């Protein structure tokens, strides 16, 4: 019996790819315990820099946090540290996604605080997205894009 090398390679390749774990830094599903009072989500000091950078990249990318204030010349760019930038991005995502403890996880790199992290002209928001003239379905579009992104990742790494 003759085996086609190309098909044998495909089988092996599919098997290898199916064992690669998919790492996500999105908030896990679970109990949505809401804390009383005003809370902010900030980067947890002492976590690995690579983990913090990956979480920041997710928040500003697929997480769709507004990271413009932490860009160069933005009102929250200084101090120009990974911890400061991640804290702002994490909090922005957290406030836009329901102020729940599961929206402040980022792979274990974030924590909730009741101490306002705002400083100078850099104000950390305390509630949902800023009012806009967009229709009420804008939040639904955000959820759709997050869902689409997750499905795409699952498809690519199956």
C-alpha positions in Angstrom: 0.0 0.0 0.0 1.4 3.4 -1.0 0.9 6.3 1.4 0.8 9.8 0.0 3.5 11.8 1.9 1.5 15.0 1.7 -1.6 13.5 3.3 0.6 11.9 6.0 2.2 15.2 6.7 -1.3 16.9 7.0 -2.4 14.3 9.6 0.7 14.9 11.7 0.4 18.6 11.3 -3.2 18.7 12.3 -2.5 16.5 15.3 0.4 18.8 16.5 -1.7 21.9 16.0 -4.6 20.4 17.9 -2.4 20.0 21.0 -1.2 23.6 21.1 -3.0 25.4 23.9 -4.6 28.7 23.2 -3.6 31.4 25.7 -6.1 34.2 26.2 -5.9 37.1 28.5 -9.6 37.9 28.4 -11.6 37.8 31.6 -12.6 34.3 32.5 -16.3 33.4 32.8 -17.5 32.8 36.3 -19.1 34.4 39.3 -19.7 38.1 38.7 -19.3 39.6 42.1 -19.8 43.3 42.1 -17.9 45.3 44.7 -19.8 48.1 46.5 -18.6 51.7 46.0 -16.3 53.0 43.3 -13.6 50.7 42.1 -10.8 50.9 39.6 -8.9 48.1 37.9 -5.1 48.5 37.9 -2.0 46.5 37.0 -0.8 44.3 39.9 2.7 45.3 40.9 5.2 42.5 40.9 3.9 40.4 38.0 6.2 39.4 35.2 6.8 42.2 32.6 6.1 39.8 29.7 2.7 38.9 31.2 1.9 42.5 31.8 2.9 43.5 28.3 0.7 40.7 26.8 -2.2 41.8 28.9 -1.7 45.4 27.8 -1.6 44.4 24.2 -4.8 42.4 24.6 -6.6 45.3 26.3 -5.6 47.8 23.7 -6.2 45.3 20.8 -8.9 42.7 21.0 -10.2 44.2 24.3 -10.9 47.5 22.5 -9.9 49.7 25.5 -9.4 53.3 24.6 -5.6 53.5 24.9 -5.1 56.9 23.2 -4.4 58.7 26.5 -1.4 56.4 27.1 0.1 57.0 23.6 3.0 59.4 23.2 1.8 63.0 23.9 -1.4 61.6 25.5 -2.5 63.0 28.9 -1.6 59.7 30.6 1.6 58.9 28.8 3.8 60.0 31.7 5.0 58.3 33.7 6.1 56.2 30.7 6.1 52.9 32.5 4.5 49.5 31.7 2.7 49.4 35.0 1.2 52.9 34.6 0.1 52.3 31.0 -1.3 48.8 31.8 -3.2 50.2 34.7 -4.9 52.9 32.6 -5.8 50.4 29.8 -7.1 47.8 32.3 -9.3 50.3 34.0 -10.6 51.6 30.7 -11.6 48.0 29.7 -13.0 47.3 33.2 -15.2 50.4 33.3 -16.6 49.7 29.8 -17.4 46.1 30.6 -19.6 46.3 33.6 -17.4 47.1 36.6 -17.3 43.4 37.5 -14.5 41.5 39.1 -14.3 39.2 36.0 -13.6 42.2 33.8 -10.5 42.9 35.9 -8.4 39.8 35.5 -6.1 40.0 32.5 -4.5 36.7 33.2 -3.9 37.5 36.8 -2.0 40.7 36.1 -4.7 43.1 37.4 -6.4 43.8 40.7 -9.3 46.0 41.9 -8.7 49.0 44.1 -10.9 51.5 45.9 -8.1 54.1 45.8 -8.5 56.5 42.9 -5.4 56.1 40.7 -5.9 59.4 38.8 -3.1 61.9 38.9 -2.6 65.4 37.5 -4.6 65.7 34.3 -4.8 61.9 33.8 -8.3 61.0 35.0 -9.2 57.3 35.3 -12.8 56.8 34.4 -15.3 55.4 36.9 -18.2 54.3 34.8 -19.1 52.9 31.3 -18.1 54.3 28.0 -18.3 58.0 27.4 -21.6 59.2 26.0 -21.6 59.4 22.2 -24.0 60.1 19.4 -23.8 56.5 18.2 -26.9 54.3 18.4 -27.5 52.1 21.4 -26.4 49.1 19.4 -22.8 50.2 19.7 -22.3 47.9 22.7 -23.8 45.0 20.8 -21.3 45.7 18.0 -18.4 45.6 20.5 -19.6 42.2 21.9 -20.0 40.9 18.3 -16.4 41.8 17.5 -15.1 40.2 20.7 -17.1 37.1 19.9 -15.9 37.1 16.3 -12.3 37.4 17.5 -12.6 34.5 19.8 -14.2 32.3 17.1 -11.4 33.3 14.7 -8.7 32.3 17.2 -10.5 29.0 17.9 -10.8 28.2 14.2 -7.1 29.1 13.5 -5.8 26.9 16.4 -8.1 23.9 16.2 
